[in-house]
């Protein structure tokens, strides 16, 4: 289990750095006139931590109850969505920042993290 988590964490860290760099470049050079509620680093730290915790939880559950790992992933994904909504509550309440650019600044990385996580969790679940 430790080897699997370490391999995932290494790939995930590289993925996060690359995605953060792209997001930061767009934020700094392309969307300079848009006021953002959250900085790219806060979005990526939140998504990195919650995705890493979910993967570790699924890997741990797979060692105990291998047949329940997929259900753990589905439940964890639901909790991740709820955490994302709670993360965005202050943004939703602020009318000055409520625009499509701010919504996309969170949800585009969210779906990239979700796709990366789903790929590795499916590999973990299907691994015999």
N, C-alpha and C positions, 0 to 999 in steps of 0.2 A: 504494500500500500504506500509506503513512504517513497519508494522509487517512482511510482505512478504520479503521486502528488508533486514530487520534485520536478519531474519531466513536464507536467502540466504547468506548474508555476513558472518554469523557465520560459516555455513557449508563450505563456500568457503575459509575462512581464515584457518580453520583446514586442508582442502584439500591442500591448497597452502603450508602450513608449512610441511606437510608430503611429498609432491612431491619435495619441495625444499631440504629437508633432504636427500631424496634418491638421488637426483641429485648431491648434494654436496658430499655425500659419494662416489659415483661413480667417481666424478671429482677428489677427493682427494686421493682415495686409489686404484682404478682400472685403471684409465686412467692418470697415473702420468707422462708418457713421452710425452703425447700429449699437444701441445701448443694450448690453446683456446683463441679466440679473445675476447669473452665476458665471464665474470664470471657468475656462476649460479645465483647469487643474482640479477644481472642486468636483466637477461632474465626473471626471475620470477616476479620481480617488474613490468617490462613492461607488461607482460601477465596478472598479477593480476589487475593492474589498468585499462587496456583496457577492460578486461572481466567484471569487476565490473561496469564500465561506461556503457557498452553495456546493461547489465542486468537492470540497473537503468533506462536507456532510454526506453527499451522495457516495463518495468513495468509502467513507466509514460505514455507512449503512450497507453497502455492497459486501463488505467483509463479514457483517453479522447476518443480514437477511438478503442474500443475493437476488431473490425473486421480487423484493420490494424496492429495489434501487430505482426503477423507472417511476414508481409512484412517489418516491421521495423527491425525484427531480421535478415531477409535475407540481407537487405541493410546494417545493422550494421556489419554483418559478412563479407560482401565484404569490408567495410571500415577497419575492423580489419585486413583482409588479406593485404590490401594496406599499413596499418601502420606497419605490420610485415615486409613487403618488404623494406619499408623505414628504419626501424630499422636495417635491414641487409645490406643496401647499403655500409656502410664503410667496413664491413667484405668482401663483394664481391669484392671490389676494392683492397683489400690487398692480394697479391698473396702468401705471406708467410703462411697465415692461412687458405687458401682456400683448405679444405679437407673434406671428408665425416663426420669425427667426429664432426667438427664444425657445419656442416649443421644439423646433427642429434641432436646435443646439443640444438638447438633451436626448431626444428620441432617436436621432440618427446614430449616435454612439451606443445608445441602449440596445438597438437592434443588432449592431455589429458585435457587441459583447454577447448578446443572446445567441447569435449564430455560432460564434466561436465556442461558447460554453456547450451548446447543444451538440456540436460536432465531437468534442472531447468526451462529453458524458455518454453519448451513444457508443463511442469507441470503448469506454470503460464498461458500460453495461453489456456490450456484446463480447467483450474479452472473456475467454473461458479460463 
